[in-house]
Amino acid sequence: MAKTSKRVAQARPAKFKTRQYSRCRRCGRPRAVYRKFGICRICLRELAHGGFIPGMTKSSW
């Protein structure tokens, strides 16, 4: 419920430009969101391990 209300509140235009922040499109997490993908680090890792992000591989050295 709390995440849903935050998503609805974020859909409205912010009163000040600096108040805008990014949320994960998949789970709604407000922190550690990659701008390039629009998803958080946790969802990015899950999708990458599942092979849903083309070109992304697990690094090993």
Buried (B, 14 or more C-beta within 10 A) or exposed (E): EEEEEEEEEBEEEEEEEEEEEBBBBBEBBEEEBEEEBBBBBBBBBBBBEEEEBEEBEEEEE
